[in-house]
Amino acid sequence: MIFLFYTFVVSKDFFSSLFHFMKNSIQNFVFKFRAEKNITQEALAQKVGVTRQTIIAIEKGNYIPSVQLALKLAHFFKKPVEEVFSLQ
């Protein structure tokens, strides 16, 4: 029982640290490209098949999209994925 609790705590801390590292090391330009296209968050969300809240979270840097979603966003903006998302 103690082992399971310890494993959960270590795993939780590990994933929390990993997310914090990734959040601070991946920069995105979704807001910039969305503004250039003069499209709303809602319209972009519909085009790529997610909710408006997901687009908001990506733009704020609170959510790192899956590879599939990153590719959909890049395709929508007609940009290489490396231009929409980059390592800092």
Phi and psi in degrees as GROMACS dihedral restraints (atoms count N, CA, C in turn):
[ dihedral_restraints ]
;  ai    aj    ak    al  type     phi  dphi    fc
    3     4     5     6     1   -63.9    20    10
    4     5     6     7     1   -39.5    20    10
    6     7     8     9     1   -59.8    20    10
    7     8     9    10     1   -44.3    20    10
    9    10    11    12     1   -62.5    20    10
   10    11    12    13     1   -43.8    20    10
   12    13    14    15     1   -62.9    20    10
   13    14    15    16     1   -45.5    20    10
   15    16    17    18     1   -61.9    20    10
   16    17    18    19     1   -42.3    20    10
   18    19    20    21     1   -61.5    20    10
   19    20    21    22     1   -43.0    20    10
   21    22    23    24     1   -63.0    20    10
   22    23    24    25     1   -46.2    20    10
   24    25    26    27     1   -63.8    20    10
   25    26    27    28     1   -45.3    20    10
   27    28    29    30     1   -63.8    20    10
   28    29    30    31     1   -44.5    20    10
   30    31    32    33     1   -62.5    20    10
   31    32    33    34     1   -43.9    20    10
   33    34    35    36     1   -61.4    20    10
   34    35    36    37     1   -46.4    20    10
   36    37    38    39     1   -64.4    20    10
   37    38    39    40     1   -40.0    20    10
   39    40    41    42     1   -61.4    20    10
   40    41    42    43     1   -49.8    20    10
   42    43    44    45     1   -68.9    20    10
   43    44    45    46     1   -33.1    20    10
   45    46    47    48     1   -64.2    20    10
   46    47    48    49     1   -44.2    20    10
   48    49    50    51     1   -65.9    20    10
   49    50    51    52     1   -41.3    20    10
   51    52    53    54     1   -62.8    20    10
   52    53    54    55     1   -44.9    20    10
   54    55    56    57     1   -62.6    20    10
   55    56    57    58     1   -43.3    20    10
   57    58    59    60     1   -60.2    20    10
   58    59    60    61     1   -43.6    20    10
   60    61    62    63     1   -61.9    20    10
   61    62    63    64     1   -48.0    20    10
   63    64    65    66     1   -66.2    20    10
   64    65    66    67     1   -40.3    20    10
   66    67    68    69     1   -60.3    20    10
   67    68    69    70     1   -38.3    20    10
   69    70    71    72     1   -85.7    20    10
   70    71    72    73     1    -7.7    20    10
   72    73    74    75     1  -111.8    20    10
   73    74    75    76     1    -8.4    20    10
   75    76    77    78     1  -111.7    20    10
   76    77    78    79     1   122.7    20    10
   78    79    80    81     1  -105.8    20    10
   79    80    81    82     1   142.0    20    10
   81    82    83    84     1  -130.3    20    10
   82    83    84    85     1   155.6    20    10
   84    85    86    87     1  -120.4    20    10
   85    86    87    88     1    29.6    20    10
   87    88    89    90     1   -60.8    20    10
   88    89    90    91     1   -46.2    20    10
   90    91    92    93     1   -58.7    20    10
   91    92    93    94     1   -45.4    20    10
   93    94    95    96     1   -59.5    20    10
   94    95    96    97     1   -50.3    20    10
   96    97    98    99     1   -70.2    20    10
   97    98    99   100     1   -32.6    20    10
   99   100   101   102     1   -66.4    20    10
  100   101   102   103     1   -41.4    20    10
  102   103   104   105     1   -65.3    20    10
  103   104   105   106     1   -39.8    20    10
  105   106   107   108     1   -61.8    20    10
  106   107   108   109     1   -34.9    20    10
  108   109   110   111     1   -85.0    20    10
  109   110   111   112     1    -5.6    20    10
  111   112   113   114     1    54.8    20    10
  112   113   114   115     1    50.1    20    10
  114   115   116   117     1  -120.2    20    10
  115   116   117   118     1   144.6    20    10
  117   118   119   120     1   -77.8    20    10
  118   119   120   121     1   162.9    20    10
  120   121   122   123     1   -61.1    20    10
  121   122   123   124     1   -40.1    20    10
  123   124   125   126     1   -62.2    20    10
  124   125   126   127     1   -45.4    20    10
  126   127   128   129     1   -65.1    20    10
  127   128   129   130     1   -42.4    20    10
  129   130   131   132     1   -63.2    20    10
  130   131   132   133     1   -43.9    20    10
  132   133   134   135     1   -57.4    20    10
  133   134   135   136     1   -44.6    20    10
  135   136   137   138     1   -63.5    20    10
  136   137   138   139     1   -40.4    20    10
  138   139   140   141     1   -63.6    20    10
  139   140   141   142     1   -35.1    20    10
  141   142   143   144     1  -104.1    20    10
  142   143   144   145     1     1.1    20    10
  144   145   146   147     1    79.3    20    10
  145   146   147   148     1    36.1    20    10
  147   148   149   150     1  -131.7    20    10
  148   149   150   151     1  -178.5    20    10
  150   151   152   153     1   -88.8    20    10
  151   152   153   154     1   162.4    20    10
  153   154   155   156     1   -61.1    20    10
  154   155   156   157     1   -35.4    20    10
  156   157   158   159     1   -62.4    20    10
  157   158   159   160     1   -34.3    20    10
  159   160   161   162     1   -65.5    20    10
  160   161   162   163     1   -44.0    20    10
  162   163   164   165     1   -62.5    20    10
  163   164   165   166     1   -42.7    20    10
  165   166   167   168     1   -58.3    20    10
  166   167   168   169     1   -47.4    20    10
  168   169   170   171     1   -63.5    20    10
  169   170   171   172     1   -39.4    20    10
  171   172   173   174     1   -64.3    20    10
  172   173   174   175     1   -47.9    20    10
  174   175   176   177     1   -61.4    20    10
  175   176   177   178     1   -35.8    20    10
  177   178   179   180     1   -78.8    20    10
  178   179   180   181     1   -11.0    20    10
  180   181   182   183     1    81.8    20    10
  181   182   183   184     1    15.6    20    10
  183   184   185   186     1   -91.4    20    10
  184   185   186   187     1    -5.6    20    10
  186   187   188   189     1  -143.8    20    10
  187   188   189   190     1   130.3    20    10
  189   190   191   192     1  -100.2    20    10
  190   191   192   193     1   116.7    20    10
  192   193   194   195     1   -69.7    20    10
  193   194   195   196     1   158.2    20    10
  195   196   197   198     1   -64.5    20    10
  196   197   198   199     1   165.8    20    10
  198   199   200   201     1   -59.9    20    10
  199   200   201   202     1   -42.2    20    10
  201   202   203   204     1   -59.6    20    10
  202   203   204   205     1   -46.0    20    10
  204   205   206   207     1   -68.3    20    10
  205   206   207   208     1   -39.7    20    10
  207   208   209   210     1   -60.0    20    10
  208   209   210   211     1   -41.2    20    10
  210   211   212   213     1   -67.2    20    10
  211   212   213   214     1   -39.0    20    10
  213   214   215   216     1   -62.9    20    10
  214   215   216   217     1   -42.9    20    10
  216   217   218   219     1   -64.2    20    10
  217   218   219   220     1   -45.9    20    10
  219   220   221   222     1   -61.2    20    10
  220   221   222   223     1   -42.8    20    10
  222   223   224   225     1   -62.2    20    10
  223   224   225   226     1   -43.4    20    10
  225   226   227   228     1   -59.8    20    10
  226   227   228   229     1   -43.6    20    10
  228   229   230   231     1   -79.6    20    10
  229   230   231   232     1    -6.4    20    10
  231   232   233   234     1    58.8    20    10
  232   233   234   235     1    44.8    20    10
  234   235   236   237     1  -130.2    20    10
  235   236   237   238     1   153.3    20    10
  237   238   239   240     1   -64.9    20    10
  238   239   240   241     1   145.8    20    10
  240   241   242   243     1   -57.1    20    10
  241   242   243   244     1   -32.0    20    10
  243   244   245   246     1   -67.8    20    10
  244   245   246   247     1   -18.1    20    10
  246   247   248   249     1   -86.7    20    10
  247   248   249   250     1   -25.4    20    10
  249   250   251   252     1   -86.8    20    10
  250   251   252   253     1   -38.0    20    10
  252   253   254   255     1  -127.7    20    10
  253   254   255   256     1   134.5    20    10
  255   256   257   258     1  -144.9    20    10
  256   257   258   259     1   156.1    20    10
  258   259   260   261     1   -80.9    20    10
  259   260   261   262     1   139.2    20    10
